[in-house]
Amino acid sequence: MYVGMKARVTEKLVKHKHLVILKHTPCTVVGWELHEADRVQIHGAERLLKHMPRCIFLRFEGVTWRVHPGLDLGVWPLYPWKKDWTLNRAQNAVIKRKGFPLVPDYASTAFLIQGRTLRAAIADCGDLADPVSQTEAVTVYVTLSRVKSAEGLLLLRAFNQNLFQQGPLPGPWCLLEKLRRRFASPQTADDAYGLAEAISDYKRRIALYDSAHAATKEFGATWRCCECDLDLPAPEYDVAKHDDGEVQEICRLGHWRCCRTCSVLRQDETWATTGAGPMRVCTRCSKERAPLYFEGATAVCKPCVARSKYSYGMCSKCGHGRKLIDMRVRTGDTDMVCYACAPEDWRYSCTA
């Protein structure tokens, strides 16, 4: 602790009903009153106290009150607090603690920093290979939007590039769509988007988001292959998703990346003539590719087949997210179902 240290209180301070300092209010340490045993003259800039200070004086900015005539405007004398809480009710284990409800205010969570404007900040938005969710996207948005300009923001480390690529939040999107349809003029029957349609659309979007989140949580972030132009997770580049060193080396932004499938295709003797002959369109990614990318007469390219191992989809019957390799397309239908909903669609072959 030192004079001029930025701090914030961790409890609500009450002098009387007209003078209340809320929890987490920022302040500055301007002085203290030491115990009699510590009031000795020593040399050096630092010292170790033997006893807790009797009082710490805090200054709160932008106030007009004065606690005592002998104190400056906005200075609050903070005395030690005693607090008890029960650790285990069955065993009647009670913990008692004495100290100051005060912490240094040089770092903060995104929750505590909401609504504040900072001159500058060092933001930690997670690691490059951390799984992402829409909750984390909102949290990081709050963190990055506390400063007025990019010159005042320093990122502690590179974060997951998929963080802000998860699409709109299902709830706000459905609400805005309902309001847009309600006030659209003229409104036709095809534009009807009532409460039932909004609820159905919300459930569908939540299921799709849960599927994408499950895939990210299991396989990690995706990275664009510079050959097939598909987004694939780190294992498809022969990189362990939890090995930050390898991910930084192989999959970092600006690096020329080539997935496992394309690496094998590049070793084919016909690779040099790729693009010279007739092209075929993949029915899954809708990209034009050379015949080398297809296995025989199949309409799905090899990179898409490889990507299906890491993809999740939504079961049209139960609405849960499942791996695509664990789902089937029902006969005469285009919707996909999981084994739990349609076990009769699974065909087993003899392995003897």
FENURUR-V435732 format. One line per field, one symbol per residue. ss: DSSP state (H for helix, E for strand, L for the rest). psi: psi as a letter, one per 30 degrees, with the letter a starting at -180 (. if undefined). A space follows every 10 residues. Layout:
ss: ???
psi: ???
This chain:
ss: LLLLLEEEEL LLEEEELLEE ELLLLEEEEE EEELLHHHLL LLLLLLLLLL LLLLEEEEEL LLLLLLLLLL LLLLEEEELL EEEEEEEELL LLEEEEEEEL LEEELLLLLL LLLLLLLELL EEELLLLLLL LLLHHHHHHH HHHHLLELLH HHEEELLLLL LLLLLLLLLH HHHHHHHHHH HHHLLLLLHH HLLLHHHHHH HHHHHHHHHH HHHHHHHHHL LEEELLLLLL EEEHHHHLLL LLLHHHHHHH LLLLLLLLLH HHHHHHLLLL HHHLLLLLEE ELLLLLLEEE HHHELLLLLL EHHHHHHHHH LEEELLLLLL EEEHHHEEEL LLLLLEEELL LLHHHLLLLL LL
psi: klkfkklkkg lkkkeaffjk klkgklakkf aljllefgil klklflljkf lkkekkkkkk lglglkekff llkgkkjklk kkkklkejee ghjkkkkkak iklkhgllle effkflkkel kjkjgllegk kllfeeeeee eeefgflflf fgkkkelklk fgegggllke eeeeeeeeee eegkklklef gkiaeeeeee eeeeeeeeee eeeeeeeefa llkkkfefhk jkleffghkk ffjeeeeeee glkfkjkkle eeeeeffkfg efgkffakll kkfefgkkll fffkjbgkfk leeeeefffg kllkkfefgl klkefgllkk kglflkllee fifffkkklk g.
